[in-house]
Amino acid sequence: MEEQSKSAKQRGVLFDVDGTLVDSTYFHTIAWWQGFRQQGLDVPMSSIHRHIGMGGDKLLDRLLPLGTDEDVRQQIERAHGAIFSTFWPALRPFEAARELLQRCAESGLAVALASSAHARDLQVLRDVLDADAWIDCATSSADAAESKPSPDILQAALERLELGPEDVVFVGDSVWDVQAAAQLDIGTIGLTCGGISEAELRAAGALEVYPDPRALLQSLNGSPIGELANRPKA
């Protein structure tokens, strides 16, 4: 469907995609790990996983030795993209992810995908979700000067929908998602299906935490999303 530059809806839900709606976090971990190994760098997968959800530039800032040559950084990032693309056929949406987007849209809420993925990866993720009928807009890394945990991606989504921070809820799976939203005073619902614990998401400031999209869908009416949908219109 053709995306509109604005939504007539007064409230909305922003969704991270990788690890939140699509089961891709560990594929990213493996792709980065192999990219590091190609440059002779032995970075533990556990360390990589904990930084998934950041933009690739910031992940490299955290995990590479200080003063690493820019060419090495670029080769690792290119390798990550190439290796991750080999996993595209294996990507699957989490159970009920599509239905969650549909339910939000049918509740009168605008739905935005606020992803730090590159445009081509985001298109693959959207194809996997097969939910464009219920998505009002989507942002990618091209829409942000700074990647998560900077809030640029979320700000871009707000501008596309012409909504304020008080009019939306964000759903994400990483502490970087929660931190990015907090900078704009957007409330965040955390999902643990990306591999980050409930305790860590709550400590970062998540309003509520659920195991996965299905659990959120089952509790939607009593969640911050339900409260937003039921708020009297201005």
C-alpha angles and dihedrals in degrees: 000000000000111000119231121227090229140018127231088212118105097215137029152179123237117206131198108215114200108075092357105065100003125047096235108116097100093045087057089049092053092045093053091044092054090046090055092046091053087062093047093255119137106207115168115244090229090061092047093049092054090058097047108117093048119101112268092249092057093043088057091047089057099042107035123081113262111270096024110167114261091232090058090051091051093048091052092049092048091048091051091053094047094046094045089053089061087063095054094100090055096052116115133178116245113258111282094005091125092046090050091056091046093050092050091051093046089051088064097259125133112239122214131177107219102190133161090207121121113261095256092049091047091053090052090050090050090051089051091050093047089198105118091126088072100037118096097186144343134209129204136185088281090068096058135067090201128033128225134327079043109081098231095111092052092046089053091052091050090052092049090053094038090229133133127235091257090059099058145056123210124217117202143147105219138066086239089062091052093046092049093051093046090061088063095039091247115150114235133210111205127214121198095205089098090065101259115123127247090240092056094046092049091047088054089055108267112163093216135357129213131179097240145331093286092056091049091048091052091053097035099119093056095041128091086263091058091047089052093050092049096046110117112260118248 
